[in-house]
C-alpha cells in the first residue's frame, strides 16, 4: 500500500487552507509595527518555552538505547526502519504521575532532533497486559514524524485562532497516524486496545463492550456534543476506533456504523461565522441608533456644556438669548423682564448668555441688574462659566460688576480652581489680581 493511501483524505486539503490562513494572518500582523513586535514576542516565547521543556525531558527522562531497555529500543528501530524514517529518533520514558499519553516532537521544532516521549504508565501496561503491545503507541508517534506534523504545526499556528479550522486539520492528522500505526504494526486490534486504554484505563479497557461504546457516540447528537468535537484537537475515541476498523477490515465494515453529524456541523458553522456576528453587529448598530435618537450621552462629559439646544418657549428672555436676538433681549429688559430669571437647573440668564457665547448680551444683562454672583443648583457662578468658556472679556466685565472670584460650587471649587484646571494663564493672572487686591471688588 502506498503512503498516500494511508493519509486521511481531508488532511492535505485542510493543511493547505491552514497554511494560507496563517500566511494571511502573519501578513496582517506584519504590516503594523505593533503587530511585528507581537508576532516576534509570541514566536520567541514559544520557542524558548519549547526548548526548556525539551531540555527537561532530556535531562530527566530515560533514553532508550541498545543498553537501556534494549527490547523496547529494538521495537523503535524496527518500526522506524519499516516506516522508512531517515533517522532513528531519540525516545524517552518519562514518569507521568498516572497520565496515559505519548507524543512526538523536535528539539527546535523545525531543524532539531526528532524525539518521542512515552509516558511510563503506557510502558507498564504493555508489560503487564498480554493483549496490548506498545507497538501501536510507538508507531503512532513515529507516524507524526514521518508525516512531518511537528514542522507543519509551525505553518498552521495562526490558523488555530480560527474556530474549527486548525483543530480540524489536527484531527485529520490523528486519523492518519492511527491508520499508519495500525498498518505498519499489522495489529489493528492492538491499536483499538490502545485507544480503549485511553477511554477506560489500564484495568478496565479489556472489559469494555465495544459495540455499546461505539453506539454511545450515536446517542450524543446534541449541539454541545458536536461543538466539543469541532473544538477538539483529537477525534472522539469511538470515531478513531471506527476509522481503524473501516480502514483495516477487508470488507471495510466496522463493528458499528456511526451516525453522520453533518447537519449539526453546518448549523454550528453558520451560527458561529454568520448568525452570531450578524446579531452582534445588529445589536451594536441598533444600540448606537437608539442612543443617538434619545441623546442619552448629551452633556455627560460636562454638565455645564450647552451643546444641547434648550427650548425656552415659556421664558422669552432665555429664548431670545439663545437665539442671539439682541433687540428682543433689550426690549424685554426695558419692558421689565427680570434679568435674573433662572431655568430649571437654577442657571441665570447671565450664565446662559456666557455659556452660549452671546458676548454682546452679557454687558446688556449686567447693565439691567443681572446678579454676577448668582449660583445655580450646583453652586456654579457666571464667573465660573466665563472661565470654562475661556471668555476673558466677560470675566473682566463680571469682576468689574462685583463678581466674587472666591465663591465655591458644591464640589468646593472656585473660579480660580477651574482656571488652574484649564491652565488658562490669562484668567489665572486676572483672578489673582482681584483676589490679592480686595479693593477691586
C-alpha positions, 0 to 999 in steps of 0.5 A: 500500500502506498503512503498516500493511501494511508493519509486521511483524505481531508488532511492535505486539503485542510493543511493547505487552507491552514497554511494560507490562513496563517500566511494571511494572518502573519501578513496582517500582523506584519504590516503594523509595527505593533503587530511585528513586535507581537508576532516576534514576542509570541514566536520567541516565547514559544520557542524558548518555552519549547526548548526548556521543556525539551531540555527537561525531558532530556535531562530527566527522562530515560533514553532508550538505547541498545543498553537501556531497555534494549527490547523496547529500543529494538521495537523503535528501530524496527518500526522506524526502519519499516516506516522508512524514517531517515533517522532513528529518533531519540525516545524517552520514558518519562514518569507521568504521575498516572497520565496515559499519553505519548507524543512526538516532537523536535528539539527546535521544532523545525531543524532539531532532533526528532524525539518521542516521549512515552509516558511510563504508565503506557510502558507498564501496561504493555508489560503487564497486559498480554493483549496490548503491545506498545507497538501501536503507541510507538508507531503512532508517534513515529507516524507524526514524524514521518508525516512531518506534523511537528514542522507543519504545526509551525505553518498552521499556528495562526490558523488555530485562532480560527474556530474549527479550522486548525483543530480540524486539520489536527484531527485529520492528522490523528486519523492518519497516524492511527491508520499508519500505526495500525498498518505498519504494526499489522495489529489493528486490534492492538491499536483499538486496545490502545485507544480503549486504554485511553477511554477506560484505563489500564484495568478496565479497557479489556472489559469494555463492550465495544459495540455499546461504546461505539453506539454511545457516540450515536446517542450524543447528537446534541449541539454541545456534543458536536461543538466539543468535537469541532473544538477538539484537537483529537477525534472522539475515541469511538470515531478513531476506533471506527476509522481503524476498523473501516480502514483495516477490515477487508470488507471495510465494515466496522463493528458499528456504523456511526451516525453522520453529524453533518447537519449539526456541523453546518448549523454550528458553522453558520451560527458561529461565522454568520448568525452570531456576528450578524446579531452582534453587529445588529445589536451594536448598530441598533444600540448606537441608533437608539442612543443617538435618537434619545441623546442619552450621552448629551452633556455627560462629559460636562454638565455645564456644556450647552451643546444641547439646544434648550427650548425656552418657549415659556421664558422669552428672555432665555429664548431670545438669548439663545437665539442671539436676538439682541433687540428682543433681549433689550426690549424685554429688559426695558419692558421689565423682564427680570434679568435674573430669571433662572431655568430649571437647573437654577442657571441665570440668564447671565450664565446662559448668555456666557455659556452660549457665547452671546458676548454682546448680551452679557454687558446688556444683562449686567447693565439691567441688574443681572446678579454676577454672583448668582449660583445655580443648583450646583453652586456654579457662578457666571464667573465660573462659566466665563472661565470654562468658556475661556471668555476673558472679556466677560470675566473682566466685565463680571469682576468689574460688576462685583463678581466674587472670584472666591465663591465655591460650587458644591464640589468646593471649587472656585473660579480660580480652581477651574482656571488652574484646571484649564491652565488658562494663564490669562484668567489665572493672572486676572483672578489673582489680581482681584483676589490679592487686591480686595479693593477691586471688588 
